[in-house]
Amino acid sequence: MENQRALPRMTFSPNARSAFSGEVAKELAARYGLAPDNVLALGMDLLVAMAWRDQQPDDRLLKMRRRTGDRRRGRANGRLEQAEKAVAAAREELSGLAAADATVLGAFDRNPANWVARLDRIAAELGELHRALAYSARLEHALTDPSATDKRLNRDDIRMNVLRMIFLFWREQGRPLSVTTRPDRIDDVITGPLVDFARDVVAELTEPSRILSGETLKADLRKAKGQLDAFDARLPQVRPRDR
């Protein structure tokens, strides 16, 4: 089942200056009584945020890539051990053999002793690789897997990043960061201007358009308000001048 909380990856034109067009900004501004330039500026902030998020993996993703690197190193180490045993077994089987007829092997090396020598060189290479992997295992996260990704984690982070910027914008416009609960409704129990605005912005950003549930918006608003309050608390307090 598709995760209704997650947002699909957002892609924009390389020449885009905002996450949505000037016409969309005007429509949103008219619908919610906002200045079009301010809404367009929100689109620019969202565009920059999305470009930065795609380039900067967070700590959780880096840790996951390191764990994946450790697991893949362990599997490779096990396969090298198997390869070393297979090469040793093949060498033992070939040792002491001789060609029954010099013409039988055609263009191939006709001396089985040379085959054994080649296996010795292969065994030496495998041993060197095995020692390198064994050494890396003693180091903490010596190897990482840059290709590893967690789509669920990535999409949830994108959703939260987008909504956090929308909530911050709404607050900067002097609007309350609040929602209305309507238990008398079957659908759209969580409503309010902020819910509608966030849904409209997200619908413009996603392809196909995604409508987030009120419960998702309410939960993410609670997280975002905690983060914004913590940020406000770190700002220096400006005292009014003495009269």
Secondary structure, DSSP 8 states (H G I E B T S, - for coil): ---TTS-------TT-SSSS-HHHHHHHHHHHT--HHHHHHHHHHHHHHHHHHHHS--HHHHHHHHHHHHHHHHHHHHHHHHHHHHHHHHHHHHTT---S-TTTTTTS---HHHHHHHHHHHHHHHHHHHHHHHHHHTSTT----TT---HHHHHHHHHHHHHHHHHHHHHHTT-----EE-TT-SS--EESHHHHHHHHHHHHHSSS-----HHHHHHHHHHHHHHHHHHHHHS--------
